[in-house]
Amino acid sequence: ELENQLAAKSKTLDELKQSLALNGSAEQTPEAQSLRIAELYEMMDSIVNQVTQLKTSMQSILEQWRAYDEIYAEVSLMTARYLYCIEQCKPREEASLEALKKQVKTLQ
C-alpha cells in the first residue's frame, strides 16, 4: 500500500515539475523551484529506501512468527501428551494393593 502511495506521489511530483517548467511561478525563481523539486525527489528516494528496509524487516519478522507458531504447536501437543500420561499415572481412589498391582500391569 505504501509503495502504491509512493508511486502516486511520484507521479504527482512529475506533473508538478512539468507544470512549473511550462508555466513558471511568480513567487519563486526558476532556480529556487528546481532546488525545491530536487529536494522533494531526494525526500521521496529516502522514503522509498525506508519502505524497502521496512518491507525486508517485516518479512524477517513474519518468518520468525511462523517458526514460533510451529514450535508453539509442537510444545502444546507435547504438553497435552504429558498431562495425559500424568493423569493416567495418578492412583485411583482405590488405593488397595491389588488395585495398584492391576494398574502396574496395565501400564506395563
N, C-alpha and C positions, 0 to 999 in steps of 0.2 A: 504494500500500500504506500509506504514511504517512497519507494522507487518510482511508483506511478505519479505521486505528487511532485517529486523532483523533476520528472520528465515534463510535466505540465508547466512547472515554474521555469524550466529551461526554455521551453517554447515561448512563454510569455516574455522572458528576458530577451530572446532573439527578436521577437516582434517589437519590443521597446527599442532595441538597438537600431533596427531598421527604421522605425518611426522617427527617432531622433536624427538619424542620418538624413532622412528625407526632409523633415520639417524644421529641425533645429529647435532651439528654445531661447527665448529672450532672457530667461532667468540665469542661465549658465553659458559659459563659453564652450565651444566645441571640445576644447582640450579638457575642461573640467568634466564634461559629460563622458568623454572617453575614459577618463580616470575612474569615474564613478562606476561605469559599466564594467571596467576591468576588475574593480574591487568586488562587484556583485558576482562576476564569474568566478573569482578566487574563493569567495564565500561559498558559492554553490559547489565548487570542486571539493572544498573542505567538508561540506555536509555529505557529499556523495561518498567520500572516503570514510567518514564516520559511520554512515549507514552500512557500508561494506564490512567494516570491522564489527559492527553490532550484529550483522547477519551471521558472520563467522562465529562470533561468541555465542549467539543463540543456538546455532547448530550444535556446538560443542555441549552446551548445557542440556539440550534436548537428548543427545546421545547419553549423557550421564544419567538423566532421569529414566531413560529406557533401561539402562543397566540396573539402576536402583529398583525399578518396578519388577524386573526379573528376579533379582536377589530377594526382594521382599516377598514375592510369591513363593519362592523356594523355602524361605525361612518360615513363612506361615504354614506351609504344608508340613514341614518337619515338626513345628510346634504342635500342630494338631495330632500328628502321629505319636509324639512323646506323651501328650496329655492322654491319649487313648491307652497307651501302654501303662502309664501310671495308674489310670483308672482300673485297668484290668488286674494290676498287681495289688490293689488295695484288698486287705482282708474283708471278707463279707461279714455280716453281722454274726454269723455262726462262727465262733472262734474255737470250735472244738478241734481236737487233734485230727479226727477223721476228716473233717471239712478241709482242714489245711493240707492234709496229705492228698486229698482229691484235687485240690487246686494246684498243687505242685505237679501232679501227674498231667493235669490239663495243660499247664504252661509248658511242660517238657514236650 
